[in-house]
Amino acid sequence: MVSTPETQRFWLLTATYASVGVALFLIILKSLAWSYTGSASLLGSLIDSLTDSLASIINLFAVRYSLKPADIEHRFGHGKAESIAGVVQSAFIIGSGAFLLLYCFSRLSNYQSDHLSHTSVGIVVMLISTVMTLVLIAIQREAIKKTNSTAIKADSLHYVSDAFMNIGIIVALLAASYGWQKLDLLFGVIIALYIIYGAITIAKEALNALMDKQLSPEVEQQITDIACAHQDVLGIHELRTRQSGSAYIIQLHVEMNDSLTLLRAHDITDEVEAAIKAVFYNADVIIHQDPASIVDKG
């Protein structure tokens, strides 16, 4: 069941503010660690945190804007601001990944077994980063359950990859402390490719929302089941769905007995709409009534 608008607002803002706070703190921490160690994989993590902070700030403004109620110029609300933010995020993230790739290839092509220093500092920083990232992911997962937000999903996907990345960086720094310096650069390349892959995933989901991709078959089946559960609904057709921010836009035709009065048909439609909104609280539902006899069953 989708949460109430008040609950959704709380979790959207909590997740976005937490994301901004964690990203900015980790930038400071990783900048200090990189200045001590000179690690390419740590630089990759720092660049990733810089893009995280930018993405989180974009998300913060986009989510706050998306929560504005519908107005005369935006009758379906402002939810697609989240998807626009996702596209912007992906462009910045791909750029940062490309920069890291060039940096690592440059150092690999001129490799002279340069020594990394203070690797223990880097390891401690990455352990702290991993713990903070896992706490943030837990907050985001709860927010996604409550809101189904595209922006939070994109942000959380990035931080999940960060958690695995952090563990890999710790391994690379440990290896470097035993003289395997090249592994650090090679892992930097892997991080860059992972960053670019994550950006493409974010862009795909955001573009799907902007192009009004239909909701999942499971959600559409749930809507169908709710509508058909009404004793006076003989069937439904032309179900159309899409998502705008955390809101579902649902349109469908319901089939009813020909002999019903217009007033009774109207009441049935209201009851079906209320049943759908009882599950999807902030859904925008439009229902058209059809006499069963005119519906083409072919």
C-alpha positions in Angstrom: 0.0 0.0 0.0 1.3 3.4 -0.9 1.6 5.8 2.0 -0.4 9.0 2.7 0.8 12.3 1.1 2.0 13.5 4.5 4.1 10.4 5.0 5.5 10.6 1.5 6.5 14.2 2.0 8.3 13.4 5.3 10.3 10.5 3.8 11.1 12.3 0.5 12.6 15.3 2.4 14.3 13.1 5.0 16.0 11.0 2.4 17.1 14.0 0.3 18.5 16.0 3.2 20.3 12.9 4.5 21.8 12.3 1.1 23.1 15.9 0.8 24.5 15.8 4.3 26.3 12.5 3.9 27.7 13.4 0.5 29.2 16.8 1.7 30.7 15.2 4.8 32.3 12.4 2.7 33.8 15.0 0.3 35.7 16.6 3.1 36.8 13.3 4.6 37.9 11.8 1.2 39.7 15.0 0.1 41.9 14.8 3.2 42.5 11.1 2.7 43.4 11.5 -0.9 45.9 14.4 -0.1 47.6 12.0 2.3 47.6 8.8 0.1 47.6 9.9 -3.5 45.4 6.8 -4.3 43.7 6.7 -7.7 40.9 4.5 -6.3 40.4 7.0 -3.5 40.4 9.8 -6.0 37.7 7.9 -7.9 35.7 7.6 -4.7 36.2 11.4 -4.1 35.0 12.2 -7.6 32.0 9.9 -7.1 31.2 11.7 -3.8 31.4 15.0 -5.7 28.9 13.8 -8.2 26.8 12.3 -5.4 26.6 15.7 -3.7 25.7 17.5 -6.9 23.0 14.8 -7.7 21.7 15.0 -4.1 21.4 18.8 -4.3 19.7 18.6 -7.6 17.4 15.9 -6.1 16.7 18.2 -3.1 15.5 21.0 -5.3 13.6 18.7 -7.7 11.8 16.8 -4.8 10.8 20.1 -3.1 9.5 21.4 -6.5 7.7 18.1 -7.2 5.8 18.3 -3.9 4.1 21.5 -5.0 0.4 21.0 -5.5 -1.1 21.0 -9.0 -1.9 24.5 -10.3 -3.7 26.0 -13.3 -0.6 25.6 -15.5 0.4 22.1 -14.2 -2.9 20.2 -13.8 -1.1 16.9 -13.2 1.2 18.4 -10.6 5.0 18.9 -10.7 6.2 15.3 -10.2 8.2 15.1 -13.4 10.7 17.5 -12.0 12.2 14.3 -10.4 12.7 12.7 -13.8 14.3 15.8 -15.2 16.7 15.8 -12.3 17.5 12.2 -13.0 18.6 13.1 -16.6 20.7 16.0 -15.4 22.3 13.8 -12.8 23.3 11.2 -15.3 25.0 13.7 -17.6 27.2 15.0 -14.7 28.0 11.4 -13.5 29.0 10.3 -17.0 31.3 13.3 -17.2 33.0 12.5 -13.9 33.4 8.8 -14.9 35.1 9.8 -18.1 37.5 12.2 -16.2 38.5 9.4 -13.9 39.1 7.0 -16.8 41.4 9.5 -18.5 43.3 10.1 -15.2 43.8 6.3 -14.6 44.8 5.6 -18.2 47.3 8.5 -18.1 49.0 7.2 -15.0 48.9 3.6 -16.2 50.6 4.6 -19.5 53.3 6.4 -17.5 53.5 3.9 -14.7 56.7 4.1 -12.7 55.6 2.2 -9.6 54.8 5.4 -7.7 54.5 4.8 -4.0 51.3 5.4 -2.1 51.7 6.8 1.4 49.5 6.6 4.5 47.3 3.8 3.2 46.1 3.2 6.7 44.5 6.7 6.7 42.7 5.8 3.4 41.4 2.5 4.8 40.0 4.1 8.0 38.3 6.8 5.9 36.7 4.2 3.6 35.5 2.2 6.6 33.8 5.3 7.9 32.4 6.0 4.4 31.0 2.5 4.1 29.2 2.7 7.5 27.7 6.1 6.6 26.7 4.9 3.2 24.9 1.8 4.6 22.9 4.0 7.1 21.9 6.3 4.2 20.8 3.3 2.0 18.6 2.1 4.9 16.9 5.5 5.1 16.5 5.6 1.3 15.1 2.1 1.1 12.4 3.1 3.6 11.7 6.3 1.6 11.3 4.2 -1.6 8.9 1.9 0.1 6.8 4.8 1.2 7.0 7.0 -1.9 8.2 4.9 -4.9 10.1 8.1 -5.9 12.1 7.9 -9.1 14.7 10.4 -7.8 15.3 8.5 -4.6 15.5 5.2 -6.5 18.2 6.7 -8.7 20.1 8.2 -5.7 19.9 4.9 -3.8 21.1 2.9 -6.7 24.2 5.1 -6.8 24.9 4.7 -3.1 24.4 0.9 -3.2 27.2 0.8 -5.9 29.2 3.1 -3.6 29.0 0.6 -0.8 30.5 -2.2 -2.9 33.0 0.3 -4.4 34.2 1.3 -0.9 34.9 -2.4 0.0 36.9 -2.7 -3.2 38.9 0.4 -2.5 39.8 -1.0 1.0 41.1 -4.1 -0.7 43.0 -2.0 -3.3 44.6 0.1 -0.5 45.6 -3.0 1.5 47.2 -4.5 -1.7 49.0 -1.2 -2.3 50.4 -1.3 1.3 52.1 -4.6 0.4 53.6 -3.2 -2.8 50.9 -4.0 -5.4 50.5 -0.4 -6.5 49.1 -1.0 -10.0 46.0 -2.7 -8.5 45.0 0.7 -7.2 45.0 2.2 -10.7 43.3 -0.8 -12.2 40.5 -0.5 -9.6 40.2 3.2 -10.4 39.3 2.1 -14.0 36.7 -0.3 -12.7 35.2 2.4 -10.5 35.0 4.8 -13.5 33.2 2.1 -15.6 30.8 1.4 -12.8 30.0 5.1 -12.4 29.2 5.4 -16.1 27.1 2.2 -16.0 25.1 3.6 -13.0 24.6 6.9 -14.8 23.2 5.1 -17.9 20.8 3.2 -15.6 19.6 6.5 -14.0 19.1 8.1 -17.4 17.1 5.1 -18.7 14.7 5.2 -15.7 14.3 9.0 -15.9 13.6 9.0 -19.6 11.1 6.2 -19.2 9.2 8.4 -16.8 9.4 11.4 -19.0 8.1 9.3 -22.0 5.2 8.1 -19.8 6.1 4.4 -19.7 3.3 2.4 -18.2 3.4 1.1 -14.7 4.6 -2.4 -14.0 2.3 -5.3 -15.0 1.9 -6.2 -11.2 0.6 -2.7 -10.4 -1.7 -2.7 -13.4 -3.1 -6.1 -12.4 -3.7 -4.8 -8.9 -5.6 -1.9 -10.3 -7.7 -4.3 -12.5 -8.4 -6.5 -9.5 -9.6 -3.5 -7.4 -11.9 -2.3 -10.1 -13.4 -5.7 -10.9 -13.9 -6.5 -7.2 -16.9 -4.1 -7.3 -20.1 -6.1 -7.6 -21.5 -3.8 -10.3 -18.4 -3.7 -12.5 -18.6 -6.4 -15.2 -15.1 -5.7 -16.5 -12.6 -3.0 -17.5 -10.7 -2.1 -20.6 -8.3 0.6 -22.0 -6.4 0.8 -18.8 -3.7 3.4 -19.2 -1.1 4.2 -16.5 2.0 6.3 -16.0 4.0 7.9 -13.2 4.7 11.5 -12.3 7.1 11.8 -9.4 5.7 9.6 -6.7 2.1 10.0 -8.1 0.4 7.4 -10.3 -1.8 8.7 -13.2 -4.5 6.0 -13.9 -7.2 6.0 -16.6 -9.6 3.2 -17.4 -13.0 2.3 -18.8 -15.4 0.3 -16.6 -18.1 -1.9 -18.0 -21.6 -1.8 -16.3 -25.1 -3.1 -16.9 -27.0 -1.2 -19.6 -30.0 -0.7 -17.4 -28.3 1.3 -14.7 -29.3 4.9 -14.2 -26.7 7.6 -14.9 -26.8 8.5 -11.2 -26.1 4.9 -10.2 -23.3 4.6 -12.8 -21.8 7.8 -11.4 -21.9 6.4 -7.8 -20.2 3.1 -8.9 -17.5 5.1 -10.6 -16.9 7.1 -7.4 -16.7 3.9 -5.4 -14.2 2.3 -7.7 -12.1 5.5 -7.7 -12.2 5.5 -3.9 -11.1 1.9 -3.7 -8.1 2.5 -6.0 -7.1 5.6 -4.0 -7.4 3.6 -0.8 -4.4 1.6 -2.0 -2.6 4.4 -4.1 -3.3 7.5 -2.0 -2.0 10.2 -4.3 -3.2 8.6 -7.6 -4.9 10.7 -10.1 -7.8 8.5 -11.3 -10.0 9.1 -14.4 -12.8 6.6 -15.1 -15.0 6.4 -18.1 -18.3 4.4 -17.9 -19.4 2.1 -20.7 -22.6 0.0 -21.1 -21.5 -3.6 -21.3 -23.4 -4.2 -24.5 -21.3 -1.8 -26.6 -18.0 -3.2 -25.5 -16.2 -5.2 -28.2 -15.3 -8.5 -26.5 -13.2 -9.6 -29.5 
